[in-house]
């Protein structure tokens, strides 16, 4: 049976930008993460879960080219949002 994985982005609708929050999550992990962190997002931002086609090998989701490609091809957002690195 194929493992189902999720990629989470934070989409800022006011700026049409996204940051990559996490990848390689099982569905229950993605749900828990969203429930915990959604209240902390600024106004205009929301989590967007995307189905991953395969496990991404890059450990840090912020540096994962496969994540950015996935968002570009499967987010359904028009116009396509710009990628923005998360600042600490």
Buried (B, 14 or more C-beta within 10 A) or exposed (E): EEEEBBBBBBBBEEEEBBBBBBBBBEEEBBEEBBEEBEEEBEEEBEBBBBEBEEEBEEEEBBEBEBBBEBBEEEBEBEEEBEBEEEEE
